[in-house]
Amino acid sequence: MEDQEKKKSCIGCSFINCMTSVSLACYICCKRCQINKVRNAFIFLPPPSSYQLRSKGKEVIADDDHLIPPPKSYQLVYQMEELLRIPAYIESARHAHAYRVETSRKREIVLVHVPPYGTSAVFPKPEHRKRPVIIHCHGNATDMGLMMLTYLDLATTLKADVIGLEYTGFGATTALGYSPDHRDIDADMEAAYNFVRNVMQVAPEDIIFYGQSVGSAPAMSVASRMDVAGVILHSPMLSGIKVLDPEPDKICRPSQVFRCFDIFPNYHHMKETNASVLIIHGRQDDVIPFQHAARLNQIGKRASADQKRAIKTYFPENCGHNDITEMNRQNYYRSIHDFMRMVLANRSYDYGKGFGQYVVRSMSTMFRHEISHDDMMGAPSQDKMSAVSRNETSINMPENSNSLRPKLPSTDQDTPQRKNEIPGTIAPSDPQEISNDETTKTDNSIILLNEDNAKKVNQMANTVGPTDGLYQKFRDGQASATKTAGTGQSTNYATNL
């Protein structure tokens, strides 16, 4: 009886694969066998552009002896009303510099340079560089404007310069009449790499690629041909067509039938790259199944057996495609920090010094009006709520553009030592050895915006006024966060307000 049920199950799984393959064949025929259009339709889902670029004019550079003159830069200006209601988005755009770059395919793309908060977006000369550069390739259904908080969070938490890459046909490039094309994505990444190498004059040993979801494709492809310190893959895929396999271990699957049409073969590039790789993937991912990361891990370890590189993993148990940061921010950043500390061990600067404080409090100090954990998560006192309702709670904010700058903690000061933790650093650990049970816990220092505290956030928001005509009241902050939450790597909004 069990054998018969098992046989029926196998037949059903194969039937699903066959039906998917037949449906894909019919779709290709309906598109008159224009394979490139079919590939682009399945892979890319660009949203309406959330921003446009405005010229910043001539940059004033101090201390020319230590800095490289930058090219013409631009300011990101948001077009989405939801983003204009969140001061953290406005501040992150003001803090960054955008650049127009031409690719080898004669397309003009946009790069954005986001330094750690509290520092300037300048290009130090190689001998004065004190931090690495992360080239970030975002996922699908988002653009550079929607990713600005993610860039700023990564830059500030990891103390690195983040270069955000906008693909051809996404964001501001749509104004030039471009549409997404899988043939452009590698050229876009190469242009970003060349900008960092030639314009910013950053050594390959200081460059780290970060590819999220579909962004894992250009990150792995270029890393297989260019020298980099390391590659971080966030929810990666084995290849473009393998994502369509309902039952990847059964016959007649699309990746088997249409293998000649496959694109983004990360499994192939994993064998070719000489860089160390960190793979981050949630085990409950229902967009790109976890088995993609597991297979990449196996392929990478087999290929690296004779090479001087490492394959590290962080596979949280109860995480999906877009919630890895929220489920356990500390373990997420610990895995990245430990990986970066490993690949940057031979650099002249001591990467990671004073990192511990930033793991849980990277963005909670962005604005001078801080909402404590007790205020957000606990039951508020009647006196405090009555004061807020009467609008008696006020904030003394100077009328200048620095009024919402963060009060960053000094990295030289001693911080309270946790068990098994070196003061001023994060507790050392191997990303592969992080307990899956730990990842289901939410750190008490992390503030999440939910229905229980949304009303209070909005009430507190009434006390914050605009500054320099840019900052707007965020009384609708909960709705804005909800509307912008599904933008690739989701962000902890309450800690940014």
C-alpha positions as CSV (number, residue, x, y, z in Angstrom):
1,M,0.0,0.0,0.0
2,E,2.8,2.4,0.9
3,D,4.6,1.6,-2.3
4,Q,1.5,2.3,-4.3
5,E,1.0,5.7,-2.6
6,K,4.6,6.6,-3.1
7,K,4.3,5.7,-6.8
8,K,1.2,7.8,-7.1
9,S,3.0,10.7,-5.5
10,C,5.9,10.4,-7.9
11,I,3.6,10.4,-10.9
12,G,1.7,13.4,-9.6
13,C,5.0,15.4,-9.1
14,S,6.1,14.5,-12.6
15,F,2.7,15.5,-14.0
16,I,3.0,18.9,-12.4
17,N,6.4,19.4,-14.0
18,C,5.1,18.3,-17.4
19,M,2.1,20.6,-17.1
20,T,4.4,23.5,-16.2
21,S,6.7,22.8,-19.1
22,V,3.8,22.5,-21.5
23,S,2.3,25.8,-20.3
24,L,5.7,27.5,-20.7
25,A,6.0,26.1,-24.3
26,C,2.5,27.5,-25.1
27,Y,3.5,30.9,-23.7
28,I,6.7,30.9,-25.8
29,C,4.6,30.0,-28.9
30,C,2.2,32.8,-28.2
31,K,5.2,35.2,-28.0
32,R,6.2,34.0,-31.5
33,C,9.3,32.3,-30.0
34,Q,10.9,35.6,-29.1
35,I,13.0,34.0,-26.4
36,N,14.6,37.3,-25.1
37,K,11.2,38.9,-24.6
38,V,10.0,35.8,-22.7
39,R,13.1,35.8,-20.5
40,N,12.7,39.4,-19.6
41,A,8.9,39.0,-19.0
42,F,9.6,36.2,-16.5
43,I,12.6,37.7,-14.7
44,F,12.0,41.5,-14.4
45,L,9.1,43.3,-12.7
46,P,10.2,46.9,-12.4
47,P,7.9,49.2,-10.4
48,P,7.0,52.8,-11.4
49,S,10.1,54.9,-10.7
50,S,10.0,56.2,-7.1
51,Y,12.5,59.0,-7.7
52,Q,14.1,61.3,-10.3
53,L,17.5,63.0,-10.3
54,R,18.3,66.6,-9.8
55,S,21.7,68.2,-10.4
56,K,23.6,69.1,-7.2
57,G,25.9,71.6,-8.9
58,K,29.6,71.9,-8.3
59,E,30.8,70.0,-5.2
60,V,33.0,71.8,-2.7
61,I,35.8,69.5,-1.5
62,A,37.8,70.1,1.6
63,D,41.3,68.7,2.2
64,D,42.1,68.1,-1.5
65,D,45.3,66.3,-0.5
66,H,43.4,63.3,0.8
67,L,40.4,63.2,-1.6
68,I,39.8,62.3,-5.2
69,P,37.8,64.9,-7.2
70,P,34.4,63.3,-7.8
71,P,32.4,63.5,-11.1
72,K,29.2,65.4,-11.5
73,S,26.7,64.2,-8.9
74,Y,23.0,64.3,-8.6
75,Q,20.4,64.4,-5.8
76,L,17.6,61.8,-5.5
77,V,14.2,63.5,-5.4
78,Y,11.3,61.2,-4.5
79,Q,8.2,61.1,-6.7
80,M,6.2,58.8,-4.3
81,E,4.1,60.6,-1.8
82,E,4.5,57.7,0.7
83,L,8.3,58.2,0.8
84,L,8.0,61.9,1.3
85,R,6.0,61.2,4.5
86,I,8.9,59.4,6.1
87,P,11.7,61.7,7.2
88,A,14.2,58.9,7.3
89,Y,13.8,58.5,3.5
90,I,14.3,62.2,2.9
91,E,17.4,62.2,5.1
92,S,18.9,59.1,3.4
93,A,18.4,60.8,0.0
94,R,20.0,64.0,1.2
95,H,22.9,62.1,2.7
96,A,23.7,60.3,-0.6
97,H,25.2,61.3,-4.0
98,A,24.0,59.8,-7.3
99,Y,26.0,59.5,-10.5
100,R,25.3,58.7,-14.1
101,V,27.4,56.0,-15.7
102,E,27.6,54.6,-19.2
103,T,27.7,50.9,-19.7
104,S,29.5,48.8,-22.3
105,R,26.1,48.5,-24.1
106,K,25.9,52.3,-24.4
107,R,23.2,52.5,-21.8
108,E,23.2,55.2,-19.1
109,I,22.5,53.9,-15.6
110,V,22.5,55.4,-12.1
111,L,24.7,54.6,-9.2
112,V,24.2,56.0,-5.7
113,H,27.0,56.4,-3.1
114,V,25.8,56.0,0.5
115,P,28.4,56.4,3.2
116,P,27.9,55.6,6.9
117,Y,25.6,58.1,8.5
118,G,27.5,61.0,10.0
119,T,30.2,60.9,7.3
120,S,30.5,62.5,3.9
121,A,30.1,60.9,0.5
122,V,33.7,61.6,-0.6
123,F,36.3,59.6,-2.4
124,P,39.4,59.2,-0.2
125,K,42.7,58.4,-2.0
126,P,43.7,54.7,-1.8
127,E,46.3,55.4,0.9
128,H,43.7,57.1,3.1
129,R,40.9,54.6,2.6
130,K,39.7,53.3,6.0
131,R,36.6,51.3,5.1
132,P,35.4,48.8,2.4
133,V,33.0,49.3,-0.5
134,I,29.9,47.2,-0.9
135,I,28.4,47.2,-4.4
136,H,24.7,46.3,-3.9
137,C,22.5,44.7,-6.5
138,H,18.8,45.0,-5.4
139,G,16.1,42.4,-6.0
140,N,13.1,42.5,-8.3
141,A,10.0,44.8,-8.0
142,T,11.9,47.6,-6.4
143,D,14.3,50.4,-7.4
144,M,17.0,52.6,-5.9
145,G,14.7,55.0,-4.3
146,L,12.8,52.3,-2.4
147,M,16.1,50.8,-1.3
148,M,17.7,54.0,0.2
149,L,17.0,53.0,3.8
150,T,18.5,49.6,3.2
151,Y,21.6,51.2,1.7
152,L,21.9,53.6,4.7
153,D,21.3,50.8,7.2
154,L,24.0,48.6,5.6
155,A,26.5,51.4,5.4
156,T,26.0,52.6,8.9
157,T,25.8,49.2,10.5
158,L,28.7,47.7,8.6
159,K,30.7,50.9,8.5
160,A,31.2,50.6,4.7
161,D,30.6,52.7,1.6
162,V,27.6,51.3,-0.2
163,I,27.3,51.8,-4.0
164,G,23.7,51.1,-5.0
165,L,23.2,49.9,-8.6
166,E,20.1,50.8,-10.6
167,Y,19.5,48.3,-13.5
168,T,18.7,49.4,-17.0
169,G,14.9,49.8,-17.3
170,F,14.5,50.5,-13.5
171,G,14.1,53.7,-11.6
172,A,15.3,56.9,-13.3
173,T,16.6,55.0,-16.4
174,T,13.0,54.6,-17.5
175,A,12.9,58.3,-18.3
176,L,15.5,57.5,-21.0
177,G,13.1,55.0,-22.7
178,Y,15.0,51.9,-21.5
179,S,13.2,48.7,-20.6
180,P,14.7,45.8,-18.6
181,D,16.8,43.3,-20.6
182,H,18.7,40.4,-19.2
183,R,21.6,41.2,-21.6
184,D,22.1,44.6,-19.8
185,I,22.3,43.4,-16.2
186,D,25.9,42.1,-16.4
187,A,27.0,45.3,-18.3
188,D,25.3,47.4,-15.5
189,M,27.3,45.5,-12.8
190,E,30.5,45.8,-14.7
191,A,30.0,49.6,-15.1
192,A,29.5,49.8,-11.3
193,Y,32.6,47.8,-10.7
194,N,34.6,50.0,-13.1
195,F,33.3,53.1,-11.4
196,V,34.5,51.9,-8.0
197,R,37.8,50.7,-9.4
198,N,38.7,53.6,-11.7
199,V,36.8,56.7,-10.4
200,M,36.8,55.9,-6.7
201,Q,40.2,54.2,-7.0
202,V,39.3,51.4,-4.7
203,A,41.5,48.3,-4.6
204,P,39.8,44.9,-5.5
205,E,40.7,43.7,-2.0
206,D,38.3,46.4,-0.5
207,I,35.3,45.6,-2.8
208,I,32.5,43.3,-1.7
209,F,29.5,42.4,-3.9
210,Y,26.1,42.1,-2.4
211,G,23.4,40.4,-4.6
212,Q,19.9,40.0,-3.4
213,S,17.4,37.7,-5.1
214,V,17.7,38.4,-8.9
215,G,20.6,40.7,-8.0
216,S,22.6,37.5,-7.1
217,A,23.0,37.0,-10.9
218,P,25.1,40.0,-11.8
219,A,27.0,39.7,-8.5
220,M,28.1,36.1,-9.2
221,S,28.6,36.7,-13.0
222,V,31.0,39.6,-12.6
223,A,32.7,38.0,-9.5
224,S,33.6,35.1,-11.7
225,R,35.5,37.4,-14.0
226,M,36.7,40.2,-11.8
227,D,38.8,40.3,-8.6
228,V,36.8,41.1,-5.4
229,A,37.3,40.5,-1.7
230,G,34.1,38.6,-1.3
231,V,30.5,38.0,-2.4
232,I,27.3,38.1,-0.3
233,L,24.3,36.3,-1.8
234,H,21.0,37.1,-0.2
235,S,18.2,34.7,-1.2
236,P,20.0,33.7,-4.4
237,M,18.8,31.4,-7.1
238,L,20.5,28.6,-8.9
239,S,19.5,30.0,-12.3
240,G,16.7,31.9,-13.9
241,I,14.7,28.9,-15.2
242,K,15.3,26.7,-12.2
243,V,13.0,29.1,-10.2
244,L,10.1,27.8,-12.3
245,D,10.6,24.1,-11.3
246,P,7.7,22.9,-9.2
247,E,9.5,19.6,-8.4
248,P,13.2,20.1,-9.1
249,D,14.0,16.5,-8.3
250,K,11.5,15.0,-10.8
251,I,11.6,14.5,-14.5
252,C,10.1,16.8,-17.2
253,R,10.9,20.0,-15.2
254,P,11.2,23.3,-17.1
255,S,14.9,23.6,-16.4
256,Q,15.4,20.2,-18.0
257,V,13.1,20.8,-21.0
258,F,14.2,24.4,-21.8
259,R,17.8,24.2,-20.6
260,C,19.1,25.9,-23.7
261,F,17.0,29.0,-22.8
262,D,18.3,29.3,-19.2
263,I,19.8,32.6,-18.0
264,F,21.6,33.7,-14.8
265,P,23.5,30.4,-14.2
266,N,24.7,31.1,-10.7
267,Y,25.5,27.4,-10.2
268,H,28.0,27.7,-13.0
269,H,29.6,31.0,-11.8
270,M,29.9,29.6,-8.3
271,K,32.5,27.1,-9.6
272,E,34.4,29.9,-11.4
273,T,34.8,32.6,-8.8
274,N,37.9,32.8,-6.7
275,A,36.3,35.0,-4.1
276,S,34.9,33.8,-0.7
277,V,31.1,33.7,-0.6
278,L,28.5,34.2,2.1
279,I,25.1,32.7,1.3
280,I,22.1,34.0,3.3
281,H,18.7,32.3,2.7
282,G,15.5,31.8,4.8
283,R,14.5,28.2,5.0
284,Q,10.8,29.1,4.6
285,D,11.4,31.2,1.4
286,D,8.4,30.6,-1.0
287,V,9.7,32.8,-3.8
288,I,13.1,31.2,-4.3
289,P,13.0,27.9,-2.4
290,F,15.7,27.2,0.1
291,Q,17.1,24.3,-1.9
292,H,18.6,26.8,-4.3
293,A,20.9,28.1,-1.6
294,A,21.6,24.6,-0.3
295,R,22.7,23.5,-3.7
296,L,24.8,26.6,-4.2
297,N,26.5,25.9,-0.9
298,Q,27.3,22.3,-2.0
299,I,28.6,23.4,-5.4
300,G,30.7,26.1,-3.8
301,K,32.3,23.8,-1.2
302,R,33.1,21.2,-3.8
303,A,34.7,23.8,-6.1
304,S,36.6,25.5,-3.2
305,A,38.2,22.3,-2.0
306,D,41.4,23.1,-4.0
307,Q,41.1,26.9,-3.7
308,K,42.0,29.3,-1.0
309,R,38.5,30.6,-0.5
310,A,35.7,30.0,2.0
311,I,31.9,29.3,1.6
312,K,30.0,30.6,4.6
313,T,26.2,30.3,5.2
314,Y,23.5,31.9,7.3
315,F,20.3,29.9,7.0
316,P,17.7,31.1,9.5
317,E,14.9,28.6,10.2
318,N,11.7,30.6,10.2
319,C,12.5,33.3,7.6
320,G,11.1,33.9,4.2
321,H,12.3,35.9,1.2
322,N,12.1,39.4,2.5
323,D,12.1,39.2,6.3
324,I,15.5,37.9,7.3
325,T,16.6,41.2,8.8
326,E,13.5,41.6,10.9
327,M,13.5,38.1,12.3
328,N,16.8,38.6,13.9
329,R,18.7,41.7,13.0
330,Q,21.6,40.9,15.2
331,N,22.4,37.4,13.7
332,Y,21.9,38.8,10.2
333,Y,24.5,41.5,10.7
334,R,26.7,39.2,12.7
335,S,27.0,36.8,9.8
336,I,27.8,39.6,7.4
337,H,30.3,41.3,9.8
338,D,32.1,38.1,10.6
339,F,32.4,37.3,6.8
340,M,33.7,40.8,6.0
341,R,36.1,40.7,8.9
342,M,37.5,37.4,7.5
343,V,37.9,38.6,3.9
344,L,39.3,42.0,5.0
345,A,41.7,40.6,7.6
346,N,44.8,41.6,5.6
347,R,43.8,45.2,5.0
348,S,45.7,48.0,6.6
349,Y,42.7,49.3,8.5
350,D,41.2,47.3,11.4
351,Y,37.8,46.5,10.1
352,G,35.0,45.9,12.7
353,K,36.4,47.9,15.6
354,G,33.6,49.2,17.8
355,F,31.0,47.2,15.8
356,G,29.0,45.8,18.8
357,Q,27.0,48.9,19.5
358,Y,25.9,49.3,15.9
359,V,24.5,45.8,15.5
360,V,21.3,46.6,17.4
361,R,21.4,50.4,17.3
362,S,22.4,51.3,13.8
363,M,19.5,53.5,12.8
364,S,17.7,54.1,16.1
365,T,19.9,57.2,16.5
366,M,19.2,58.7,13.1
367,F,16.9,61.4,14.5
368,R,17.2,63.3,17.7
369,H,13.6,62.5,18.6
370,E,14.2,59.0,19.8
371,I,11.3,56.7,20.8
372,S,12.5,54.3,23.4
373,H,11.8,50.6,23.4
374,D,9.5,51.0,26.5
375,D,7.6,53.8,24.8
376,M,7.0,51.8,21.7
377,M,6.5,48.3,23.0
378,G,5.2,48.8,26.6
379,A,1.9,50.3,27.8
380,P,2.4,54.1,28.0
381,S,1.6,55.9,31.2
382,Q,-1.6,57.9,31.4
383,D,0.3,61.1,32.1
384,K,2.5,60.7,29.0
385,M,-0.4,59.8,26.7
386,S,-2.5,62.7,28.0
387,A,0.4,65.1,27.4
388,V,0.7,63.8,23.8
389,S,-3.0,64.0,23.2
390,R,-2.9,67.7,24.4
391,N,0.1,68.3,22.2
392,E,2.2,69.3,25.2
393,T,5.1,67.2,24.2
394,S,7.5,69.2,22.1
395,I,10.9,68.9,20.6
396,N,13.4,71.7,20.4
397,M,14.9,71.3,17.0
398,P,17.2,73.9,15.4
399,E,16.0,75.3,12.1
400,N,18.8,73.9,9.9
401,S,19.5,70.8,7.8
402,N,21.4,69.2,10.7
403,S,18.5,69.0,13.0
404,L,17.8,65.4,12.3
405,R,21.4,64.2,12.2
406,P,22.1,61.2,14.4
407,K,23.9,61.2,17.7
408,L,26.3,58.4,16.8
409,P,28.1,56.8,19.7
410,S,31.8,57.1,19.9
411,T,33.6,53.9,18.7
412,D,36.5,54.7,21.1
413,Q,34.4,54.6,24.3
414,D,34.0,51.4,26.2
415,T,30.6,49.7,25.9
416,P,29.0,47.3,28.3
417,Q,30.5,43.9,27.9
418,R,28.1,41.0,27.2
419,K,28.9,37.4,28.0
420,N,31.5,36.0,25.6
421,E,31.8,39.4,23.9
422,I,34.9,41.6,23.4
423,P,34.2,45.2,24.4
424,G,33.6,47.4,21.3
425,T,33.1,44.4,18.9
426,I,30.5,41.9,18.1
427,A,30.6,38.5,19.7
428,P,32.8,36.3,17.4
429,S,31.0,33.4,15.8
430,D,30.9,31.4,12.7
431,P,27.8,32.2,10.6
432,Q,27.4,28.5,9.9
433,E,27.2,27.7,13.6
434,I,24.5,30.2,14.5
435,S,21.7,28.3,16.0
436,N,18.5,28.2,14.0
437,D,16.5,28.4,17.2
438,E,18.2,31.8,17.9
439,T,17.0,33.2,14.7
440,T,13.3,32.9,15.7
441,K,13.8,35.3,18.5
442,T,13.5,39.1,18.1
443,D,16.1,41.2,19.9
444,N,14.5,43.4,22.6
445,S,16.4,46.4,21.2
446,I,14.6,46.1,17.9
447,I,11.5,48.2,17.5
448,L,8.8,47.0,15.1
449,L,6.0,49.1,13.7
450,N,2.7,47.3,14.3
451,E,-0.9,48.0,14.9
452,D,-0.5,48.1,18.6
453,N,1.9,51.1,18.6
454,A,0.9,52.7,15.3
455,K,-1.5,55.1,16.9
456,K,1.2,56.3,19.4
457,V,3.8,56.7,16.7
458,N,1.3,58.9,14.8
459,Q,0.5,60.9,17.9
460,M,4.2,61.5,18.6
461,A,4.7,62.4,15.0
462,N,2.4,65.4,15.5
463,T,5.2,67.0,17.4
464,V,7.7,66.9,14.6
465,G,7.7,69.7,12.1
466,P,9.3,70.2,8.7
467,T,12.9,71.4,8.4
468,D,14.2,73.4,5.4
469,G,11.0,72.6,3.6
470,L,12.0,68.9,3.1
471,Y,10.9,67.1,6.3
472,Q,7.2,66.5,6.5
473,K,5.0,65.3,9.4
474,F,4.7,61.5,9.4
475,R,1.3,61.2,10.9
476,D,0.6,58.5,8.2
477,G,3.9,56.7,9.0
478,Q,2.2,53.3,9.6
479,A,0.5,53.4,6.2
480,S,3.6,54.5,4.5
481,A,5.7,51.8,6.0
482,T,3.0,49.2,5.0
483,K,3.0,50.4,1.4
484,T,6.7,50.4,1.1
485,A,7.5,47.3,3.1
486,G,7.6,44.9,0.1
487,T,10.6,46.5,-1.5
488,G,13.2,43.8,-1.7
489,Q,15.0,43.7,1.6
490,S,12.5,45.1,4.0
491,T,13.6,47.7,6.6
492,N,12.9,48.3,10.3
493,Y,11.0,51.6,9.9
494,A,10.3,52.4,13.5
495,T,14.0,52.5,14.3
496,N,14.5,55.0,11.5
497,L,11.8,57.4,12.5
